[in-house]
Amino acid sequence: MTAAGHTLRPMTVTIEMVSDLVCPWCWLGKRRIESAIALVPDIEVELVFRPYELDPTIPTGGVDYKDYMRKAFGSPEAKERSSAMRQVLIDYGTAEGIPYRFDAITRRPNSFDAHRLVRWAQGQQKGAETKEALFKAFFHDGRDIGDHGILVDIARQVGLDSSIVADLLPTDADVENTRMEEAYFRELGITGVPTYIANRQFAAQGAETPEKLARFIRHAAENPPAAA
């Protein structure tokens, strides 16, 4: 309450998390932004997931994962960097309760339809759990999250109407809207994920610690758009 007896409205921050469902850092980033939100209970935070494809050239049916990684990290030096990065991710994942199992992955899917599923889930207030289920399906269970049957199964798991999802996936439903969203964030200059955008004013990139992300949220709350 203020001295005049009026109740102060809670500060509100909209965080748009731009990420790809086949990016291991993005699973870590999702967990960390959620932990950061818990560190600022006095701030009302709306977390919105936005699509980004690290490699939109992947065919609809996906490609063999080992072949794809071999081409991406062909040199001995690149292979060594990739191996070291995986170990860092596994270590971070252990600390965050994320069970990465890179050895279980056999397909590098096209993630576009998985992004459509997240879009539909957000309309049902199930975006976060759908995103989590997709990350787990790919990085722990080794499932092909480009496959429509698997996406329908994940929709069922999180309580979406799987029959509607099964009907929508083969159509052009939200294809244009999802492409436009992706294009918008690329035009903003985003080249790496996860990227967090607060109130369309401030940006942070990378799976930073919850403490750093909490400071980012508080900075956005203290500098609202009207006052900027």
Disulfide bonds with the S-S distance in Angstrom:
none
